[in-house]
Amino acid sequence: MATLQIPCGSPGLSAHLLVEKRLGAGPSGFTVVSWLQDRKRRNSGRSESDGHTRGENETFADGGPIMTAPPIRHVPVLGREAVAMLAPRAGGIYIDATFGAGGYSRAILATADTRVIGIDRDRTAIAGGFGLVEESGGRLTLVEDRFSNLAAVCAAQGTAAVDGIVMDVGVSSMQLDEANRGFSFRLDGPLDMRMSGQGTTAADVVARASETDLANIIYIFGEERRSRAVARAIVTARRLAPIATTRALADIVSKVVRAKPHEIHPATRTFQALRIFVNEELDELIAALAAAERVLKPGGRLAVVSFHSLEDRIVKNFLVRRGKTGGGSRHRPEIERASLSFAILTKRPLTPGEEEMHANPRARSARLRAAERTDAAAIDDGAERPAWPSLANVMRGG
């Protein structure tokens, strides 16, 4: 029987044993429950969607989400290009750091004898990969974890180094399209936004964060110019009644942020900011990139697809620091650094073509950057976490 999931530190589980439930024993503590089998029985006799492409329709589509029937087989944004950058080879080991609906994993597994370790913090995504695990004949292992922990995940699988890593950063369309996940302002549901379903919700942040913290969160992570007005409106509204639903928050924001026709919804940036903050997405990305540098073999490749400027800037700066020669001038010629850890493969980010953007408006903001690991040691450049609000401090009131 093919392996369904091996959490870090666990000896392994069979596909029929189902998805695990977290215990209080740390980020990798699990116990077996019968949820996946029950779910499979409930879904028998009806076709299951393999999900939509990852992206952020609310952020970038002019006319709002296009709710069409989901495709039979998931095709990730820039999927063909990302996998081509990885250049999978027979016998190689690859990490799909954001498994989602499994589109990248499926494409990598199409190369004979490849092995894929798929990581996702969303238990629903892990459960949805059950079929692909069985199809792969044991070549796919799924792990429920944060992708920032990919080095520990590899170690738990007995894998010291890998041949390629693909990351598809941000919220997935499957998450956006489920009202009860609370990611979308277009679908009324609980104000949740947690990718893992655990920890602080967006409603918690909206209820407890100070006006100053709210304004900073919305400005930094949402790049919302009217962040102070939005924060003020939220604080005023919560004094009257709890803000518990996506519709309630969207209505509050829409009263202070005006949008012209054909522009993004007024609540887009506020929702983006809260989602990024609740899930600590940018901190996760920074840590995941550093981990990827440590576990890639010489010649191994990294491909990252991002969907907004904050993510893309982090990826770009990471690769520039590790893959470009030092700056020179006419008085002092350029001197190549002795230990570049990456050779950059994309001088400029690759973007979707017209056909892909037409088929999937959520793809229009996607950017793909890729690089190949050299044999130099990983670079500890002393880069620190930017001074943006931290979830722990804000919820502590610090």
C-alpha positions in Angstrom: 0.0 0.0 0.0 1.3 3.4 -0.9 2.3 5.9 1.8 -0.3 8.6 2.4 1.5 10.8 4.9 4.6 10.7 7.1 4.7 13.6 9.5 8.1 14.7 10.8 9.3 12.3 13.4 6.7 9.6 12.5 7.7 6.2 11.1 5.0 6.3 8.5 1.3 5.6 7.8 -0.5 3.5 5.2 -3.1 5.0 2.9 -5.9 3.1 4.6 -5.0 4.5 7.9 -6.1 8.0 7.1 -5.1 11.6 7.9 -3.8 12.4 11.3 -5.1 14.7 14.0 -2.6 17.0 15.8 -1.8 16.5 19.4 -0.1 18.9 21.8 3.2 17.2 21.3 4.6 20.0 19.0 4.2 20.8 15.3 4.8 17.2 14.3 2.7 15.3 16.8 -0.1 13.3 15.3 -2.5 10.5 16.1 -4.5 8.4 13.6 -8.2 9.1 13.1 -10.7 7.8 10.6 -11.6 11.1 9.0 -10.2 10.5 5.5 -11.9 7.1 5.1 -15.2 8.5 6.1 -14.8 11.4 3.7 -13.9 9.0 0.9 -17.1 7.0 1.6 -19.2 10.2 1.6 -17.8 11.2 -1.7 -18.1 7.8 -3.4 -20.4 7.9 -6.4 -19.7 11.6 -7.2 -16.8 13.2 -8.9 -14.4 15.2 -6.9 -12.9 18.4 -8.1 -9.1 18.5 -8.1 -9.4 22.2 -7.4 -8.8 25.4 -9.2 -5.4 27.0 -9.9 -3.7 28.9 -7.1 -4.0 32.6 -7.2 -5.9 35.6 -5.8 -8.8 36.5 -8.0 -10.1 39.0 -5.5 -6.9 40.9 -5.7 -6.4 41.1 -9.4 -9.6 40.3 -11.4 -11.5 43.4 -12.6 -14.9 41.8 -12.8 -14.8 39.5 -9.8 -14.5 35.8 -9.5 -15.7 33.7 -12.5 -17.4 30.8 -10.8 -17.2 28.1 -13.5 -17.1 24.3 -13.1 -13.7 23.2 -11.8 -11.5 21.4 -14.1 -11.1 17.6 -13.9 -7.4 17.8 -13.5 -5.7 20.7 -11.6 -3.4 22.9 -13.8 -1.4 25.2 -11.6 -0.5 28.7 -12.7 2.7 28.7 -14.7 2.8 25.0 -14.0 4.4 24.0 -17.3 7.1 26.7 -16.9 7.8 25.9 -13.3 8.3 22.2 -13.9 10.4 22.9 -17.0 12.7 25.0 -14.8 13.0 22.1 -12.3 13.9 19.8 -15.2 12.9 16.6 -13.4 15.2 13.6 -14.1 14.6 10.0 -13.5 15.5 9.0 -10.0 15.4 12.5 -8.7 13.8 13.6 -5.4 11.7 16.7 -5.4 9.8 18.8 -2.9 6.4 20.3 -3.7 6.5 22.7 -0.8 2.9 23.9 -1.3 1.0 20.8 -2.4 -2.5 22.3 -2.8 -4.4 20.3 -5.4 -1.2 18.4 -6.5 -0.7 19.9 -9.9 3.0 20.3 -9.6 3.5 17.0 -8.0 1.5 15.2 -10.7 3.7 16.9 -13.4 6.9 15.9 -11.7 5.8 12.4 -11.2 5.2 12.1 -14.9 9.0 11.6 -15.1 9.8 8.0 -14.4 11.2 7.0 -11.1 11.0 10.5 -9.6 10.0 10.8 -5.9 8.0 13.8 -4.5 7.6 14.9 -1.0 4.5 17.1 -0.9 4.0 19.6 2.0 0.9 21.5 2.9 -0.3 23.0 6.2 -3.9 22.6 5.0 -5.3 19.2 6.1 -8.0 19.4 3.4 -5.2 19.6 0.7 -3.4 16.6 2.2 -6.7 14.6 2.3 -7.4 15.6 -1.3 -4.0 14.1 -2.4 -5.1 10.6 -1.3 -5.8 9.5 -4.9 -2.5 10.8 -6.3 -0.6 9.0 -3.5 -2.1 5.7 -4.6 -1.6 6.5 -8.3 2.1 7.2 -7.7 2.8 3.7 -6.5 4.6 5.0 -3.4 6.6 7.7 -5.1 4.6 10.5 -3.4 4.7 11.2 0.3 2.4 13.8 1.8 3.3 15.7 5.0 1.0 18.1 6.9 3.4 20.9 7.9 4.4 24.4 7.2 6.7 24.7 4.2 9.2 26.7 6.3 9.9 23.3 8.0 10.9 21.7 4.7 14.4 20.9 5.9 13.0 19.0 9.0 10.5 17.3 6.7 13.3 16.0 4.5 15.3 14.8 7.5 12.3 12.9 8.8 12.1 11.2 5.4 15.7 10.2 5.6 16.5 12.6 2.7 19.5 14.9 3.3 19.4 16.7 0.0 17.0 17.0 -3.0 17.1 17.7 -6.7 14.5 20.4 -6.9 11.9 22.4 -4.9 8.8 24.2 -6.2 6.9 26.7 -4.2 3.5 28.2 -5.2 3.1 31.0 -2.6 -0.2 32.4 -1.3 -3.8 31.4 -0.9 -5.2 28.7 -3.2 -8.4 29.0 -5.2 -9.8 26.0 -3.4 -9.5 28.0 -0.2 -10.9 31.2 -1.7 -13.9 29.4 -3.1 -15.0 27.8 0.2 -17.1 30.3 2.1 -16.6 28.5 5.4 -12.8 29.1 5.2 -13.4 32.9 5.5 -10.8 34.0 2.9 -13.1 35.7 0.4 -15.1 38.9 0.9 -17.4 37.8 -2.0 -18.6 34.7 -0.1 -20.2 35.3 3.3 -18.7 33.1 5.9 -16.9 33.1 9.3 -14.0 35.5 9.4 -11.4 32.8 9.7 -8.6 32.8 7.1 -6.5 30.1 8.8 -4.8 27.9 6.3 -4.2 25.2 8.9 -7.5 25.6 10.7 -5.6 26.2 14.0 -4.5 29.2 16.0 -5.5 32.8 15.7 -8.3 33.7 13.3 -8.8 36.9 11.4 -11.8 37.6 13.6 -9.5 37.4 16.7 -7.2 40.0 15.1 -10.0 42.3 14.2 -11.4 42.0 17.7 -8.3 42.4 19.7 -5.6 44.3 17.8 -5.2 48.0 18.6 -6.1 50.6 16.1 -2.4 51.4 15.5 -1.6 47.7 15.0 -4.5 47.2 12.6 -3.5 50.2 10.6 0.1 48.9 10.3 -1.0 45.4 9.4 -3.3 46.7 6.6 -0.8 49.2 5.3 2.3 46.8 5.3 0.7 43.6 4.2 -2.2 45.0 2.1 -0.5 48.1 0.8 -3.7 49.9 1.5 -3.2 53.7 1.4 -6.3 54.3 3.5 -5.2 51.9 6.2 -5.7 54.3 9.1 -9.3 55.1 8.0 -10.0 51.3 7.7 -8.5 50.6 11.1 -10.6 53.4 12.7 -13.8 52.1 11.1 -13.1 48.6 12.4 -12.5 49.8 15.9 -15.6 51.9 15.8 -17.7 49.0 14.5 -16.4 46.4 16.9 -17.5 48.6 19.9 -21.1 48.1 18.7 -21.0 44.4 17.8 -18.4 41.7 17.1 -17.1 41.5 13.5 -17.5 37.8 12.9 -18.2 37.4 9.2 -16.5 38.2 5.9 -19.5 40.1 4.8 -19.5 42.3 7.9 -15.9 43.2 7.5 -16.2 43.8 3.8 -19.2 46.2 4.4 -17.2 48.2 7.0 -14.2 48.6 4.7 -16.4 49.5 1.7 -17.7 52.5 3.5 -14.3 54.1 3.8 -12.5 52.8 0.7 -14.1 53.8 -2.5 -13.5 51.9 -5.7 -14.1 53.1 -9.2 -15.7 50.9 -11.8 -13.5 48.0 -13.1 -11.1 48.4 -10.1 -10.6 45.8 -7.4 -13.1 45.4 -4.7 -12.6 48.0 -1.8 -11.9 45.2 0.7 -9.3 43.4 -1.4 -6.2 44.8 0.3 -7.6 44.6 3.8 -8.5 40.9 3.4 -5.1 40.2 1.8 -3.4 41.9 4.7 -5.3 40.0 7.4 -4.7 36.7 5.6 -1.0 37.2 5.2 -0.8 38.3 8.9 -2.9 35.5 10.4 -0.8 32.9 8.5 2.5 34.7 8.9 3.0 34.1 5.2 5.9 36.4 4.6 7.9 35.0 7.6 7.1 31.5 6.3 8.4 32.4 2.8 11.7 33.9 4.2 12.3 30.8 6.3 11.3 28.4 3.4 13.8 30.0 1.0 16.6 29.7 3.5 15.7 26.0 4.1 15.6 25.4 0.4 19.1 26.7 0.1 20.3 24.2 2.7 18.7 21.1 1.3 19.2 21.5 -2.5 22.0 19.5 -4.0 24.6 21.2 -6.3 22.7 21.5 -9.6 19.4 21.2 -7.8 16.8 23.8 -8.8 14.4 26.1 -7.0 11.2 27.5 -8.7 8.9 29.9 -6.9 5.6 31.2 -8.2 4.3 34.3 -6.4 1.1 36.3 -6.8 1.8 39.8 -5.5 4.7 42.2 -5.1 5.4 41.6 -1.4 6.2 37.9 -2.1 8.0 38.5 -5.4 10.2 41.1 -3.8 11.2 38.7 -1.1 12.1 36.0 -3.6 13.9 38.4 -5.9 16.0 39.9 -3.0 16.9 36.4 -1.8 18.2 35.3 -5.2 20.0 38.6 -5.9 21.9 38.3 -2.6 22.9 34.8 -3.4 23.2 34.8 -7.2 24.6 38.0 -8.5 28.1 39.4 -8.6 29.0 42.4 -6.5 28.4 45.8 -7.9 31.3 47.7 -9.5 32.0 51.1 -11.0 34.3 52.6 -13.6 36.8 53.2 -10.8 36.5 49.8 -9.2 35.7 46.9 -11.6 33.0 44.4 -10.6 34.4 41.6 -8.5 32.6 38.3 -8.4 31.8 37.0 -5.0 33.7 33.9 -4.1 30.7 31.8 -3.0 27.6 32.5 -4.9 25.1 29.8 -3.8 22.7 30.1 -6.7 22.9 30.7 -10.5 19.8 32.7 -11.4 17.9 31.1 -14.3 15.3 33.9 -14.8 16.9 37.3 -15.4 13.3 38.6 -15.3 10.4 36.8 -13.8 8.3 34.7 -16.2 4.6 35.7 -16.5 1.6 33.9 -17.8 0.7 34.1 -21.5 -2.5 35.6 -22.8 -4.1 32.2 -23.2 -3.5 31.3 -19.6 -4.7 34.6 -18.3 -7.9 34.4 -20.4 -8.6 30.9 -19.1 -7.8 31.9 -15.5 -8.0 35.6 -14.5 -6.4 34.7 -11.2 -3.2 34.0 -13.1 -2.6 37.5 -14.3 -0.4 38.6 -11.4 1.7 35.5 -11.2 5.5 35.7 -11.4 7.9 32.8 -11.7 11.6 33.0 -10.6 14.0 30.2 -10.7 17.6 29.4 -9.8 20.1 26.5 -9.8 22.1 25.7 -6.7 25.8 25.8 -7.0 28.3 23.8 -4.9 29.0 26.8 -2.6 28.0 26.6 1.0 24.7 28.2 2.0 25.1 31.9 2.6 24.3 33.3 6.0 24.1 36.9 5.0 22.7 38.1 8.3 19.5 39.1 6.7 17.0 39.7 9.5 13.2 39.6 9.6 11.8 43.0 8.5 10.3 45.1 11.3 6.7 44.3 10.5 4.0 43.5 13.0 4.3 40.0 14.5 1.2 37.9 15.3 2.4 37.0 18.8 3.1 40.6 19.8 -0.1 42.0 18.4 -2.3 39.4 20.1 -0.3 40.0 23.3 -1.0 43.7 23.0 2.7 44.4 22.8 
